[in-house]
C-alpha cells in the first residue's frame, strides 16, 4: 500500500489525538501538526476519499481499519526510532524531531535491525 508521507503524518496525528482525548477533531490535528485548518480540511478530504477515515455530522473523525493499520504502524515506528536514538545518546527533543523524519523513509531491513536493539517493536 503506497501512501504519501503527509498522509501518514495526518493518520499518525489522528491516532495520537484519539489516544490522548478519546476523539479526533480537525482543530486538534491542525494544532498538533502546526498547520492551518484549510490544510487539514484538504487532507481529511483526501483521506476520506481513499477510505482511511470517516467523519460524522459533528466533524468528529474516525479511523477506518485501513487507516488505523497505517496510523498504528507509523506511530510504532516513530516510538521505536525515538527510543533507539535516545539510547544512542541523542537528546529527547532532537530524537523526537529526527524520528519524525526517519519513520517514513526507513527500509524494512534497517527497521528490523533497529528493532533488535530497541525494547518495543512491531
Biopython code that builds the backbone (N, CA, C, O; Angstrom):
import numpy as np
from Bio.PDB.StructureBuilder import StructureBuilder

atoms = [
    (1, "UNK", "N", (0.848, -1.176, 0.000)),
    (1, "UNK", "CA", (0.000, 0.000, 0.000)),
    (1, "UNK", "C", (0.891, 1.236, 0.000)),
    (1, "UNK", "O", (1.699, 1.412, 0.912)),
    (2, "UNK", "N", (0.756, 2.088, -1.003)),
    (2, "UNK", "CA", (1.556, 3.291, -1.150)),
    (2, "UNK", "C", (0.733, 4.475, -0.664)),
    (2, "UNK", "O", (-0.402, 4.684, -1.093)),
    (3, "UNK", "N", (1.330, 5.242, 0.239)),
    (3, "UNK", "CA", (0.642, 6.398, 0.797)),
    (3, "UNK", "C", (1.666, 7.518, 0.960)),
    (3, "UNK", "O", (2.827, 7.260, 1.277)),
    (4, "UNK", "N", (1.242, 8.740, 0.748)),
    (4, "UNK", "CA", (2.138, 9.888, 0.858)),
    (4, "UNK", "C", (2.571, 10.099, 2.307)),
    (4, "UNK", "O", (1.847, 9.777, 3.249)),
    (5, "UNK", "N", (3.773, 10.648, 2.451)),
    (5, "UNK", "CA", (4.308, 10.936, 3.791)),
    (5, "UNK", "C", (3.379, 11.856, 4.581)),
    (5, "UNK", "O", (3.167, 11.656, 5.777)),
    (6, "UNK", "N", (2.827, 12.864, 3.908)),
    (6, "UNK", "CA", (1.953, 13.795, 4.614)),
    (6, "UNK", "C", (0.695, 13.083, 5.110)),
    (6, "UNK", "O", (0.200, 13.377, 6.199)),
    (7, "UNK", "N", (0.180, 12.150, 4.315)),
    (7, "UNK", "CA", (-0.993, 11.392, 4.748)),
    (7, "UNK", "C", (-0.645, 10.523, 5.949)),
    (7, "UNK", "O", (-1.445, 10.393, 6.876)),
    (8, "UNK", "N", (0.540, 9.930, 5.935)),
    (8, "UNK", "CA", (0.984, 9.155, 7.097)),
    (8, "UNK", "C", (1.051, 10.041, 8.336)),
    (8, "UNK", "O", (0.641, 9.627, 9.421)),
    (9, "UNK", "N", (1.567, 11.263, 8.177)),
    (9, "UNK", "CA", (1.643, 12.197, 9.310)),
    (9, "UNK", "C", (0.260, 12.521, 9.854)),
    (9, "UNK", "O", (0.056, 12.560, 11.067)),
    (10, "UNK", "N", (-0.688, 12.753, 8.955)),
    (10, "UNK", "CA", (-2.048, 13.057, 9.396)),
    (10, "UNK", "C", (-2.663, 11.869, 10.127)),
    (10, "UNK", "O", (-3.260, 12.040, 11.190)),
    (11, "UNK", "N", (-2.526, 10.682, 9.578)),
    (11, "UNK", "CA", (-3.098, 9.496, 10.222)),
    (11, "UNK", "C", (-2.444, 9.243, 11.576)),
    (11, "UNK", "O", (-3.127, 8.914, 12.546)),
    (12, "UNK", "N", (-1.133, 9.393, 11.641)),
    (12, "UNK", "CA", (-0.426, 9.219, 12.916)),
    (12, "UNK", "C", (-0.921, 10.234, 13.945)),
    (12, "UNK", "O", (-1.178, 9.876, 15.095)),
    (13, "UNK", "N", (-1.056, 11.488, 13.543)),
    (13, "UNK", "CA", (-1.544, 12.528, 14.454)),
    (13, "UNK", "C", (-2.970, 12.239, 14.904)),
    (13, "UNK", "O", (-3.318, 12.462, 16.064)),
    (14, "UNK", "N", (-3.785, 11.747, 13.995)),
    (14, "UNK", "CA", (-5.166, 11.412, 14.352)),
    (14, "UNK", "C", (-5.198, 10.313, 15.408)),
    (14, "UNK", "O", (-5.985, 10.381, 16.353)),
    (15, "UNK", "N", (-4.354, 9.309, 15.254)),
    (15, "UNK", "CA", (-4.297, 8.247, 16.255)),
    (15, "UNK", "C", (-3.810, 8.794, 17.590)),
    (15, "UNK", "O", (-4.311, 8.409, 18.646)),
    (16, "UNK", "N", (-2.836, 9.689, 17.538)),
    (16, "UNK", "CA", (-2.351, 10.305, 18.779)),
    (16, "UNK", "C", (-3.463, 11.093, 19.467)),
    (16, "UNK", "O", (-3.583, 11.051, 20.691)),
    (17, "UNK", "N", (-4.276, 11.812, 18.694)),
    (17, "UNK", "CA", (-5.395, 12.568, 19.259)),
    (17, "UNK", "C", (-6.432, 11.613, 19.861)),
    (17, "UNK", "O", (-6.969, 11.866, 20.939)),
    (18, "UNK", "N", (-6.702, 10.519, 19.154)),
    (18, "UNK", "CA", (-7.644, 9.517, 19.673)),
    (18, "UNK", "C", (-7.152, 8.956, 20.990)),
    (18, "UNK", "O", (-7.922, 8.805, 21.938)),
    (19, "UNK", "N", (-5.855, 8.645, 21.048)),
    (19, "UNK", "CA", (-5.278, 8.097, 22.281)),
    (19, "UNK", "C", (-5.279, 9.124, 23.410)),
    (19, "UNK", "O", (-5.479, 8.771, 24.572)),
    (20, "UNK", "N", (-5.057, 10.380, 23.075)),
    (20, "UNK", "CA", (-4.972, 11.435, 24.097)),
    (20, "UNK", "C", (-6.338, 11.877, 24.591)),
    (20, "UNK", "O", (-6.549, 12.007, 25.797)),
    (21, "UNK", "N", (-7.278, 12.112, 23.664)),
    (21, "UNK", "CA", (-8.565, 12.706, 24.021)),
    (21, "UNK", "C", (-9.749, 11.751, 23.958)),
    (21, "UNK", "O", (-10.802, 12.015, 24.538)),
    (22, "UNK", "N", (-9.570, 10.636, 23.249)),
    (22, "UNK", "CA", (-10.679, 9.708, 23.064)),
    (22, "UNK", "C", (-11.512, 10.035, 21.839)),
    (22, "UNK", "O", (-12.463, 9.319, 21.526)),
    (23, "UNK", "N", (-11.168, 11.103, 21.148)),
    (23, "UNK", "CA", (-11.860, 11.511, 19.931)),
    (23, "UNK", "C", (-10.857, 12.257, 19.056)),
    (23, "UNK", "O", (-9.768, 12.619, 19.503)),
    (24, "UNK", "N", (-11.248, 12.480, 17.802)),
    (24, "UNK", "CA", (-10.361, 13.169, 16.861)),
    (24, "UNK", "C", (-11.115, 14.344, 16.249)),
    (24, "UNK", "O", (-12.161, 14.168, 15.625)),
    (25, "UNK", "N", (-10.565, 15.553, 16.436)),
    (25, "UNK", "CA", (-11.125, 16.751, 15.812)),
    (25, "UNK", "C", (-10.065, 17.372, 14.906)),
    (25, "UNK", "O", (-8.873, 17.335, 15.212)),
    (26, "UNK", "N", (-10.502, 17.927, 13.817)),
    (26, "UNK", "CA", (-9.591, 18.560, 12.865)),
    (26, "UNK", "C", (-8.742, 19.640, 13.517)),
    (26, "UNK", "O", (-7.548, 19.746, 13.236)),
    (27, "UNK", "N", (-9.341, 20.429, 14.376)),
    (27, "UNK", "CA", (-8.620, 21.534, 15.016)),
    (27, "UNK", "C", (-7.454, 21.014, 15.865)),
    (27, "UNK", "O", (-6.395, 21.640, 15.914)),
    (28, "UNK", "N", (-7.646, 19.881, 16.527)),
    (28, "UNK", "CA", (-6.569, 19.304, 17.335)),
    (28, "UNK", "C", (-5.443, 18.783, 16.445)),
    (28, "UNK", "O", (-4.266, 18.918, 16.779)),
    (29, "UNK", "N", (-5.809, 18.194, 15.323)),
    (29, "UNK", "CA", (-4.815, 17.700, 14.368)),
    (29, "UNK", "C", (-4.016, 18.880, 13.819)),
    (29, "UNK", "O", (-2.791, 18.810, 13.724)),
    (30, "UNK", "N", (-4.703, 19.962, 13.459)),
    (30, "UNK", "CA", (-4.035, 21.161, 12.936)),
    (30, "UNK", "C", (-3.040, 21.704, 13.949)),
    (30, "UNK", "O", (-1.904, 22.033, 13.606)),
    (31, "UNK", "N", (-3.471, 21.794, 15.185)),
    (31, "UNK", "CA", (-2.597, 22.312, 16.244)),
    (31, "UNK", "C", (-1.392, 21.406, 16.446)),
    (31, "UNK", "O", (-0.265, 21.886, 16.573)),
    (32, "UNK", "N", (-1.621, 20.109, 16.477)),
    (32, "UNK", "CA", (-0.540, 19.154, 16.697)),
    (32, "UNK", "C", (0.497, 19.208, 15.574)),
    (32, "UNK", "O", (1.698, 19.137, 15.832)),
    (33, "UNK", "N", (0.036, 19.333, 14.338)),
    (33, "UNK", "CA", (0.950, 19.354, 13.197)),
    (33, "UNK", "C", (1.474, 20.752, 12.877)),
    (33, "UNK", "O", (2.391, 20.906, 12.070)),
    (34, "UNK", "N", (0.896, 21.761, 13.505)),
    (34, "UNK", "CA", (1.332, 23.131, 13.245)),
    (34, "UNK", "C", (0.942, 23.630, 11.865)),
    (34, "UNK", "O", (1.696, 24.350, 11.211)),
    (35, "UNK", "N", (-0.267, 23.229, 11.427)),
    (35, "UNK", "CA", (-0.766, 23.650, 10.120)),
    (35, "UNK", "C", (-2.096, 24.384, 10.298)),
    (35, "UNK", "O", (-2.703, 24.356, 11.368)),
    (36, "UNK", "N", (-2.526, 25.031, 9.236)),
    (36, "UNK", "CA", (-3.795, 25.769, 9.260)),
    (36, "UNK", "C", (-4.960, 24.819, 8.989)),
    (36, "UNK", "O", (-4.794, 23.765, 8.376)),
    (37, "UNK", "N", (-6.124, 25.215, 9.454)),
    (37, "UNK", "CA", (-7.339, 24.410, 9.298)),
    (37, "UNK", "C", (-7.631, 24.052, 7.836)),
    (37, "UNK", "O", (-8.042, 22.920, 7.579)),
    (38, "UNK", "N", (-7.442, 24.961, 6.858)),
    (38, "UNK", "CA", (-7.695, 24.564, 5.466)),
    (38, "UNK", "C", (-6.799, 23.406, 5.001)),
    (38, "UNK", "O", (-7.218, 22.581, 4.189)),
    (39, "UNK", "N", (-5.584, 23.352, 5.511)),
    (39, "UNK", "CA", (-4.694, 22.233, 5.164)),
    (39, "UNK", "C", (-5.259, 20.922, 5.680)),
    (39, "UNK", "O", (-5.202, 19.901, 4.996)),
    (40, "UNK", "N", (-5.803, 20.953, 6.884)),
    (40, "UNK", "CA", (-6.398, 19.750, 7.467)),
    (40, "UNK", "C", (-7.659, 19.373, 6.692)),
    (40, "UNK", "O", (-7.912, 18.190, 6.463)),
    (41, "UNK", "N", (-8.441, 20.356, 6.293)),
    (41, "UNK", "CA", (-9.651, 20.075, 5.518)),
    (41, "UNK", "C", (-9.307, 19.381, 4.208)),
    (41, "UNK", "O", (-9.970, 18.422, 3.812)),
    (42, "UNK", "N", (-8.278, 19.866, 3.543)),
    (42, "UNK", "CA", (-7.846, 19.253, 2.290)),
    (42, "UNK", "C", (-7.367, 17.818, 2.533)),
    (42, "UNK", "O", (-7.733, 16.898, 1.802)),
    (43, "UNK", "N", (-6.547, 17.644, 3.566)),
    (43, "UNK", "CA", (-6.007, 16.312, 3.872)),
    (43, "UNK", "C", (-7.114, 15.342, 4.275)),
    (43, "UNK", "O", (-7.113, 14.191, 3.839)),
    (44, "UNK", "N", (-8.052, 15.789, 5.095)),
    (44, "UNK", "CA", (-9.126, 14.885, 5.522)),
    (44, "UNK", "C", (-10.000, 14.485, 4.338)),
    (44, "UNK", "O", (-10.489, 13.356, 4.279)),
    (45, "UNK", "N", (-10.197, 15.400, 3.400)),
    (45, "UNK", "CA", (-10.976, 15.048, 2.204)),
    (45, "UNK", "C", (-10.266, 13.928, 1.431)),
    (45, "UNK", "O", (-10.902, 12.957, 1.020)),
    (46, "UNK", "N", (-8.968, 14.063, 1.239)),
    (46, "UNK", "CA", (-8.196, 13.025, 0.541)),
    (46, "UNK", "C", (-8.228, 11.703, 1.313)),
    (46, "UNK", "O", (-8.389, 10.636, 0.719)),
    (47, "UNK", "N", (-8.074, 11.778, 2.623)),
    (47, "UNK", "CA", (-8.083, 10.560, 3.445)),
    (47, "UNK", "C", (-9.451, 9.881, 3.408)),
    (47, "UNK", "O", (-9.537, 8.653, 3.384)),
    (48, "UNK", "N", (-10.514, 10.678, 3.405)),
    (48, "UNK", "CA", (-11.877, 10.114, 3.280)),
    (48, "UNK", "C", (-12.054, 9.446, 1.928)),
    (48, "UNK", "O", (-12.565, 8.329, 1.844)),
    (49, "UNK", "N", (-11.632, 10.129, 0.870)),
    (49, "UNK", "CA", (-11.771, 9.589, -0.485)),
    (49, "UNK", "C", (-11.007, 8.275, -0.664)),
    (49, "UNK", "O", (-11.417, 7.411, -1.440)),
    (50, "UNK", "N", (-9.904, 8.134, 0.055)),
    (50, "UNK", "CA", (-9.097, 6.915, -0.036)),
    (50, "UNK", "C", (-9.506, 5.846, 0.980)),
    (50, "UNK", "O", (-8.899, 4.777, 1.045)),
    (51, "UNK", "N", (-10.532, 6.142, 1.766)),
    (51, "UNK", "CA", (-11.072, 5.148, 2.687)),
    (51, "UNK", "C", (-10.303, 4.972, 3.986)),
    (51, "UNK", "O", (-10.432, 3.937, 4.641)),
    (52, "UNK", "N", (-9.498, 5.969, 4.374)),
    (52, "UNK", "CA", (-8.706, 5.860, 5.599)),
    (52, "UNK", "C", (-9.415, 6.423, 6.827)),
    (52, "UNK", "O", (-9.103, 6.049, 7.957)),
    (53, "UNK", "N", (-10.376, 7.328, 6.599)),
    (53, "UNK", "CA", (-11.126, 7.924, 7.702)),
    (53, "UNK", "C", (-12.583, 8.105, 7.299)),
    (53, "UNK", "O", (-12.935, 8.059, 6.121)),
    (54, "UNK", "N", (-13.420, 8.313, 8.313)),
    (54, "UNK", "CA", (-14.786, 8.769, 8.106)),
    (54, "UNK", "C", (-14.988, 9.973, 9.016)),
    (54, "UNK", "O", (-14.248, 10.163, 9.981)),
    (55, "UNK", "N", (-15.988, 10.778, 8.704)),
    (55, "UNK", "CA", (-16.325, 11.930, 9.547)),
    (55, "UNK", "C", (-17.828, 11.926, 9.775)),
    (55, "UNK", "O", (-18.609, 11.650, 8.864)),
    (56, "UNK", "N", (-18.222, 12.238, 11.014)),
    (56, "UNK", "CA", (-19.656, 12.308, 11.291)),
    (56, "UNK", "C", (-20.154, 13.739, 11.093)),
    (56, "UNK", "O", (-19.386, 14.623, 10.713)),
    (57, "UNK", "N", (-21.424, 13.958, 11.349)),
    (57, "UNK", "CA", (-22.036, 15.272, 11.136)),
    (57, "UNK", "C", (-21.401, 16.368, 11.983)),
    (57, "UNK", "O", (-21.393, 17.536, 11.596)),
    (58, "UNK", "N", (-20.867, 15.980, 13.150)),
    (58, "UNK", "CA", (-20.253, 16.956, 14.044)),
    (58, "UNK", "C", (-18.781, 17.203, 13.705)),
    (58, "UNK", "O", (-18.109, 17.990, 14.371)),
    (59, "UNK", "N", (-18.294, 16.534, 12.680)),
    (59, "UNK", "CA", (-16.910, 16.721, 12.270)),
    (59, "UNK", "C", (-15.912, 15.840, 13.002)),
    (59, "UNK", "O", (-14.703, 15.984, 12.824)),
    (60, "UNK", "N", (-16.417, 14.924, 13.829)),
    (60, "UNK", "CA", (-15.505, 14.013, 14.515)),
    (60, "UNK", "C", (-15.002, 12.968, 13.532)),
    (60, "UNK", "O", (-15.762, 12.431, 12.725)),
    (61, "UNK", "N", (-13.728, 12.696, 13.616)),
    (61, "UNK", "CA", (-13.054, 11.800, 12.678)),
    (61, "UNK", "C", (-12.896, 10.419, 13.302)),
    (61, "UNK", "O", (-12.609, 10.289, 14.492)),
    (62, "UNK", "N", (-13.088, 9.402, 12.488)),
    (62, "UNK", "CA", (-12.848, 8.016, 12.902)),
    (62, "UNK", "C", (-11.916, 7.377, 11.892)),
    (62, "UNK", "O", (-12.124, 7.494, 10.684)),
    (63, "UNK", "N", (-10.900, 6.708, 12.379)),
    (63, "UNK", "CA", (-10.002, 5.962, 11.503)),
    (63, "UNK", "C", (-10.690, 4.669, 11.079)),
    (63, "UNK", "O", (-11.239, 3.954, 11.917)),
    (64, "UNK", "N", (-10.663, 4.369, 9.797)),
    (64, "UNK", "CA", (-11.187, 3.090, 9.309)),
    (64, "UNK", "C", (-10.146, 2.017, 9.638)),
    (64, "UNK", "O", (-9.033, 2.354, 10.042)),
    (65, "UNK", "N", (-10.476, 0.750, 9.478)),
    (65, "UNK", "CA", (-9.469, -0.292, 9.737)),
    (65, "UNK", "C", (-8.170, -0.085, 8.944)),
    (65, "UNK", "O", (-7.081, -0.273, 9.486)),
    (66, "UNK", "N", (-8.278, 0.296, 7.673)),
    (66, "UNK", "CA", (-7.043, 0.513, 6.898)),
    (66, "UNK", "C", (-6.293, 1.756, 7.381)),
    (66, "UNK", "O", (-5.062, 1.768, 7.395)),
    (67, "UNK", "N", (-7.022, 2.795, 7.776)),
    (67, "UNK", "CA", (-6.392, 3.994, 8.335)),
    (67, "UNK", "C", (-5.723, 3.702, 9.663)),
    (67, "UNK", "O", (-4.632, 4.197, 9.944)),
    (68, "UNK", "N", (-6.385, 2.893, 10.478)),
    (68, "UNK", "CA", (-5.833, 2.513, 11.776)),
    (68, "UNK", "C", (-4.562, 1.685, 11.600)),
    (68, "UNK", "O", (-3.598, 1.845, 12.350)),
    (69, "UNK", "N", (-4.567, 0.813, 10.619)),
    (69, "UNK", "CA", (-3.395, -0.025, 10.368)),
    (69, "UNK", "C", (-2.177, 0.839, 10.012)),
    (69, "UNK", "O", (-1.082, 0.621, 10.528)),
    (70, "UNK", "N", (-2.378, 1.800, 9.144)),
    (70, "UNK", "CA", (-1.278, 2.689, 8.751)),
    (70, "UNK", "C", (-0.847, 3.554, 9.926)),
    (70, "UNK", "O", (0.345, 3.667, 10.212)),
    (71, "UNK", "N", (-1.811, 4.164, 10.606)),
    (71, "UNK", "CA", (-1.500, 5.047, 11.729)),
    (71, "UNK", "C", (-0.745, 4.304, 12.820)),
    (71, "UNK", "O", (0.226, 4.827, 13.366)),
    (72, "UNK", "N", (-1.175, 3.100, 13.141)),
    (72, "UNK", "CA", (-0.519, 2.305, 14.189)),
    (72, "UNK", "C", (0.907, 1.953, 13.793)),
    (72, "UNK", "O", (1.819, 1.996, 14.619)),
    (73, "UNK", "N", (1.093, 1.607, 12.534)),
    (73, "UNK", "CA", (2.415, 1.250, 12.043)),
    (73, "UNK", "C", (3.375, 2.437, 12.108)),
    (73, "UNK", "O", (4.511, 2.300, 12.561)),
    (74, "UNK", "N", (2.916, 3.587, 11.659)),
    (74, "UNK", "CA", (3.757, 4.786, 11.666)),
    (74, "UNK", "C", (4.070, 5.201, 13.099)),
    (74, "UNK", "O", (5.212, 5.542, 13.408)),
    (75, "UNK", "N", (3.073, 5.175, 13.972)),
    (75, "UNK", "CA", (3.289, 5.564, 15.363)),
    (75, "UNK", "C", (4.260, 4.607, 16.050)),
    (75, "UNK", "O", (5.113, 5.049, 16.820)),
    (76, "UNK", "N", (4.148, 3.330, 15.791)),
    (76, "UNK", "CA", (5.063, 2.351, 16.375)),
    (76, "UNK", "C", (6.487, 2.575, 15.868)),
    (76, "UNK", "O", (7.437, 2.533, 16.649)),
    (77, "UNK", "N", (6.638, 2.810, 14.575)),
    (77, "UNK", "CA", (7.970, 3.106, 14.020)),
    (77, "UNK", "C", (8.546, 4.341, 14.689)),
    (77, "UNK", "O", (9.718, 4.366, 15.065)),
    (78, "UNK", "N", (7.714, 5.364, 14.835)),
    (78, "UNK", "CA", (8.153, 6.608, 15.457)),
    (78, "UNK", "C", (8.667, 6.362, 16.881)),
    (78, "UNK", "O", (9.762, 6.797, 17.241)),
    (79, "UNK", "N", (7.868, 5.667, 17.674)),
    (79, "UNK", "CA", (8.255, 5.398, 19.068)),
    (79, "UNK", "C", (9.542, 4.592, 19.137)),
    (79, "UNK", "O", (10.421, 4.891, 19.946)),
    (80, "UNK", "N", (9.658, 3.572, 18.294)),
    (80, "UNK", "CA", (10.839, 2.723, 18.290)),
    (80, "UNK", "C", (12.072, 3.513, 17.884)),
    (80, "UNK", "O", (13.122, 3.401, 18.517)),
    (81, "UNK", "N", (11.947, 4.312, 16.829)),
    (81, "UNK", "CA", (13.079, 5.103, 16.366)),
    (81, "UNK", "C", (13.509, 6.137, 17.397)),
    (81, "UNK", "O", (14.703, 6.340, 17.618)),
    (82, "UNK", "N", (12.542, 6.787, 18.025)),
    (82, "UNK", "CA", (12.869, 7.764, 19.059)),
    (82, "UNK", "C", (13.602, 7.088, 20.207)),
    (82, "UNK", "O", (14.627, 7.584, 20.675)),
    (83, "UNK", "N", (13.079, 5.963, 20.658)),
    (83, "UNK", "CA", (13.726, 5.222, 21.744)),
    (83, "UNK", "C", (15.155, 4.837, 21.363)),
    (83, "UNK", "O", (16.076, 4.987, 22.166)),
    (84, "UNK", "N", (15.333, 4.352, 20.163)),
    (84, "UNK", "CA", (16.655, 3.948, 19.687)),
    (84, "UNK", "C", (17.620, 5.134, 19.686)),
    (84, "UNK", "O", (18.757, 5.014, 20.143)),
    (85, "UNK", "N", (17.169, 6.269, 19.178)),
    (85, "UNK", "CA", (18.022, 7.457, 19.128)),
    (85, "UNK", "C", (18.388, 7.953, 20.528)),
    (85, "UNK", "O", (19.522, 8.369, 20.767)),
    (86, "UNK", "N", (17.438, 7.907, 21.436)),
    (86, "UNK", "CA", (17.713, 8.314, 22.821)),
    (86, "UNK", "C", (18.743, 7.375, 23.442)),
    (86, "UNK", "O", (19.641, 7.824, 24.156)),
    (87, "UNK", "N", (18.620, 6.080, 23.177)),
    (87, "UNK", "CA", (19.595, 5.109, 23.688)),
    (87, "UNK", "C", (21.001, 5.367, 23.139)),
    (87, "UNK", "O", (22.001, 5.041, 23.779)),
    (88, "UNK", "N", (21.057, 5.957, 21.945)),
    (88, "UNK", "CA", (22.351, 6.306, 21.359)),
    (88, "UNK", "C", (22.951, 7.565, 21.983)),
    (88, "UNK", "O", (24.111, 7.897, 21.738)),
    (89, "UNK", "N", (22.148, 8.264, 22.792)),
    (89, "UNK", "CA", (22.632, 9.474, 23.455)),
    (89, "UNK", "C", (22.084, 10.758, 22.876)),
    (89, "UNK", "O", (22.507, 11.842, 23.276)),
    (90, "UNK", "N", (21.155, 10.663, 21.944)),
    (90, "UNK", "CA", (20.534, 11.853, 21.358)),
    (90, "UNK", "C", (19.520, 12.399, 22.365)),
    (90, "UNK", "O", (18.776, 11.633, 22.977)),
    (91, "UNK", "N", (19.490, 13.729, 22.536)),
    (91, "UNK", "CA", (18.531, 14.295, 23.489)),
    (91, "UNK", "C", (17.101, 14.079, 22.997)),
    (91, "UNK", "O", (16.862, 13.928, 21.799)),
    (92, "UNK", "N", (16.153, 14.066, 23.937)),
    (92, "UNK", "CA", (14.744, 13.731, 23.654)),
    (92, "UNK", "C", (14.145, 14.579, 22.524)),
    (92, "UNK", "O", (13.480, 14.052, 21.633)),
    (93, "UNK", "N", (14.381, 15.874, 22.568)),
    (93, "UNK", "CA", (13.788, 16.771, 21.581)),
    (93, "UNK", "C", (14.312, 16.482, 20.174)),
    (93, "UNK", "O", (13.538, 16.411, 19.220)),
    (94, "UNK", "N", (15.604, 16.321, 20.056)),
    (94, "UNK", "CA", (16.206, 16.018, 18.753)),
    (94, "UNK", "C", (15.767, 14.637, 18.274)),
    (94, "UNK", "O", (15.478, 14.449, 17.092)),
    (95, "UNK", "N", (15.719, 13.675, 19.189)),
    (95, "UNK", "CA", (15.284, 12.324, 18.838)),
    (95, "UNK", "C", (13.847, 12.342, 18.327)),
    (95, "UNK", "O", (13.522, 11.633, 17.376)),
    (96, "UNK", "N", (12.998, 13.132, 18.940)),
    (96, "UNK", "CA", (11.597, 13.264, 18.507)),
    (96, "UNK", "C", (11.531, 13.805, 17.086)),
    (96, "UNK", "O", (10.827, 13.255, 16.239)),
    (97, "UNK", "N", (12.260, 14.879, 16.826)),
    (97, "UNK", "CA", (12.269, 15.502, 15.507)),
    (97, "UNK", "C", (12.838, 14.560, 14.449)),
    (97, "UNK", "O", (12.274, 14.420, 13.365)),
    (98, "UNK", "N", (13.947, 13.925, 14.769)),
    (98, "UNK", "CA", (14.583, 13.027, 13.801)),
    (98, "UNK", "C", (13.742, 11.781, 13.537)),
    (98, "UNK", "O", (13.689, 11.302, 12.404)),
    (99, "UNK", "N", (13.090, 11.255, 14.560)),
    (99, "UNK", "CA", (12.226, 10.079, 14.379)),
    (99, "UNK", "C", (11.111, 10.396, 13.393)),
    (99, "UNK", "O", (10.744, 9.550, 12.578)),
    (100, "UNK", "N", (10.565, 11.617, 13.460)),
    (100, "UNK", "CA", (9.515, 12.037, 12.518)),
    (100, "UNK", "C", (10.022, 12.013, 11.082)),
    (100, "UNK", "O", (9.282, 11.663, 10.163)),
    (101, "UNK", "N", (11.268, 12.381, 10.894)),
    (101, "UNK", "CA", (11.843, 12.412, 9.547)),
    (101, "UNK", "C", (12.160, 11.009, 9.045)),
    (101, "UNK", "O", (11.934, 10.693, 7.876)),
    (102, "UNK", "N", (12.679, 10.181, 9.922)),
    (102, "UNK", "CA", (13.146, 8.850, 9.538)),
    (102, "UNK", "C", (11.993, 7.872, 9.325)),
    (102, "UNK", "O", (12.082, 7.005, 8.456)),
    (103, "UNK", "N", (10.924, 7.990, 10.092)),
    (103, "UNK", "CA", (9.857, 6.986, 10.119)),
    (103, "UNK", "C", (9.251, 6.684, 8.754)),
    (103, "UNK", "O", (8.733, 5.588, 8.537)),
    (104, "UNK", "N", (9.308, 7.629, 7.848)),
    (104, "UNK", "CA", (8.696, 7.442, 6.536)),
    (104, "UNK", "C", (9.611, 6.763, 5.526)),
    (104, "UNK", "O", (9.142, 6.093, 4.606)),
    (105, "UNK", "N", (10.891, 6.934, 5.697)),
    (105, "UNK", "CA", (11.840, 6.523, 4.665)),
    (105, "UNK", "C", (12.673, 5.290, 4.997)),
    (105, "UNK", "O", (13.381, 4.768, 4.136)),
    (106, "UNK", "N", (12.593, 4.836, 6.209)),
    (106, "UNK", "CA", (13.448, 3.726, 6.633)),
    (106, "UNK", "C", (13.033, 2.423, 5.937)),
    (106, "UNK", "O", (11.845, 2.142, 5.779)),
    (107, "UNK", "N", (14.013, 1.654, 5.535)),
    (107, "UNK", "CA", (13.716, 0.374, 4.877)),
    (107, "UNK", "C", (13.282, -0.651, 5.921)),
    (107, "UNK", "O", (13.656, -0.542, 7.089)),
    (108, "UNK", "N", (12.507, -1.631, 5.513)),
    (108, "UNK", "CA", (12.117, -2.700, 6.446)),
    (108, "UNK", "C", (13.341, -3.404, 7.052)),
    (108, "UNK", "O", (13.331, -3.772, 8.227)),
    (109, "UNK", "N", (14.378, -3.586, 6.255)),
    (109, "UNK", "CA", (15.596, -4.253, 6.732)),
    (109, "UNK", "C", (16.269, -3.449, 7.856)),
    (109, "UNK", "O", (16.644, -4.007, 8.887)),
    (110, "UNK", "N", (16.416, -2.149, 7.647)),
    (110, "UNK", "CA", (17.045, -1.299, 8.653)),
    (110, "UNK", "C", (16.170, -1.219, 9.901)),
    (110, "UNK", "O", (16.672, -1.285, 11.023)),
    (111, "UNK", "N", (14.868, -1.080, 9.701)),
    (111, "UNK", "CA", (13.958, -1.013, 10.851)),
    (111, "UNK", "C", (14.047, -2.294, 11.681)),
    (111, "UNK", "O", (14.072, -2.239, 12.911)),
    (112, "UNK", "N", (14.095, -3.437, 11.016)),
    (112, "UNK", "CA", (14.208, -4.715, 11.719)),
    (112, "UNK", "C", (15.497, -4.761, 12.535)),
    (112, "UNK", "O", (15.498, -5.250, 13.665)),
    (113, "UNK", "N", (16.594, -4.256, 11.969)),
    (113, "UNK", "CA", (17.866, -4.230, 12.691)),
    (113, "UNK", "C", (17.784, -3.321, 13.914)),
    (113, "UNK", "O", (18.306, -3.658, 14.977)),
    (114, "UNK", "N", (17.129, -2.172, 13.764)),
    (114, "UNK", "CA", (16.959, -1.259, 14.896)),
    (114, "UNK", "C", (16.095, -1.911, 15.966)),
    (114, "UNK", "O", (16.356, -1.769, 17.161)),
    (115, "UNK", "N", (15.065, -2.625, 15.529)),
    (115, "UNK", "CA", (14.178, -3.300, 16.473)),
    (115, "UNK", "C", (14.937, -4.281, 17.373)),
    (115, "UNK", "O", (14.567, -4.490, 18.528)),
    (116, "UNK", "N", (15.973, -4.864, 16.844)),
    (116, "UNK", "CA", (16.731, -5.810, 17.651)),
    (116, "UNK", "C", (17.481, -5.134, 18.776)),
    (116, "UNK", "O", (17.985, -5.802, 19.678)),
    (117, "UNK", "N", (17.564, -3.790, 18.732)),
    (117, "UNK", "CA", (18.257, -3.025, 19.770)),
    (117, "UNK", "C", (17.313, -2.133, 20.571)),
    (117, "UNK", "O", (17.757, -1.410, 21.462)),
    (118, "UNK", "N", (16.041, -2.175, 20.268)),
    (118, "UNK", "CA", (15.044, -1.376, 20.977)),
    (118, "UNK", "C", (14.127, -2.311, 21.742)),
    (118, "UNK", "O", (13.934, -3.462, 21.350)),
    (119, "UNK", "N", (13.567, -1.820, 22.825)),
    (119, "UNK", "CA", (12.719, -2.690, 23.655)),
    (119, "UNK", "C", (11.321, -2.894, 23.092)),
    (119, "UNK", "O", (10.679, -3.906, 23.371)),
    (120, "UNK", "N", (10.845, -1.935, 22.299)),
    (120, "UNK", "CA", (9.494, -2.077, 21.723)),
    (120, "UNK", "C", (9.598, -2.072, 20.212)),
    (120, "UNK", "O", (10.296, -1.244, 19.628)),
    (121, "UNK", "N", (8.908, -2.990, 19.594)),
    (121, "UNK", "CA", (8.939, -3.054, 18.142)),
    (121, "UNK", "C", (7.808, -3.934, 17.642)),
    (121, "UNK", "O", (7.381, -4.864, 18.327)),
    (122, "UNK", "N", (7.319, -3.629, 16.425)),
    (122, "UNK", "CA", (6.266, -4.442, 15.811)),
    (122, "UNK", "C", (6.864, -5.678, 15.202)),
    (122, "UNK", "O", (6.142, -6.497, 14.634)),
]
sb = StructureBuilder()
sb.init_structure("model")
sb.init_model(0)
sb.init_chain("A")
sb.init_seg("    ")
for serial, (resi, resn, name, xyz) in enumerate(atoms, 1):
    if name == "N":
        sb.init_residue(resn, " ", resi, " ")
    sb.init_atom(name, np.array(xyz, "f"), 0.0, 1.0, " ", f" {name:<3s}", serial, name[0])
structure = sb.get_structure()
